[in-house]
Amino acid sequence: MATTIARRTGHRQTYVVLGWAVAYGGVRLAWTVGEAPALRRFGSDLLGFTGWWSVALCLTVAVVAVALDRATTWRPMLAGVAWAVAGALVAAAAILLPELVGFLLFTVGPYFDPTAFASRLGCVTGAVLLGLATAHYQRRTRGDCPQCCRTVRPGWRRVAPARWARWAAYAAVAGLVGRFAAQLLVGFDGLTRDASVVGLEIGLLLAGVLLPLALVHGWGEIWPAWVPLLAGRPIPRPLLLVPGFGLGAGIVAYFGMGLTQLVSGSVSQFSDTFLWLAMSAYCVLGLGLVVASSDYHLRTRVACGACGR
């Protein structure tokens, strides 16, 4: 019975992904063969995947979704390809990260384009849908429990953070330190006079220091004694996992694409040395957040009701 329900759920998720591929892919096709809207500043809504490449990416999503639905056994290669395609969608919409930060700081900037923003949001939506379909495929085929994809022995639970997670968290902090160290090369003039930039710097400190350390220490699971009204209560997992995975993936996508553009010889007002150091430091920060968040998720998730893992 559980297997039948899982299959039906998988079919519905596949149809949703295919619906997205047809809708968003149709827009990309229309923009490619017809006249694409004029977009400000960047000249394109996506990075790397423009024109026919964007159409091919949507077609690839559809093919992978069907393959996930038809597969009846666990195939690590198929899962890896699916996650890679989802990652490509996130990377293509990498400019969405600074736009969302702008919304949080109430400063969208003079170059904000609603059409480009909607397109990037649609691209990331496809990544989320494909990620959900891939996660469902893993739960359905990996391990011996039809409700989860966990392979550890029943009743076993790890309490302490893994050593690799601690190293990832400290690497994230080191990445932030490296980013500010790179700023010394060009100076901090002008960075302290703009309120929005100051807010961004404060956010960076929170995301690059408190967040990664909270993911690998006990005060990331239970509110510390100095927090009024909440001391001693469990911290909701999404409070750390959403920014951990979201910011981590967004930072890696945005600055990873930036490094790719730097290799291709893009022109900037900053020196190549500064850009290499700053963007690499950001990538280390983002990767550290993703890895530490993965351990936090595995360590704090609720036991499966079917197998007890």
Summary of the structure (lengths in Angstrom):
residues: 309
radius of gyration: 21.2
end to end distance: 20.4
largest distance: 64.9
contacts: 923
relative contact order: 0.12
helix: 67%
strand: 1%
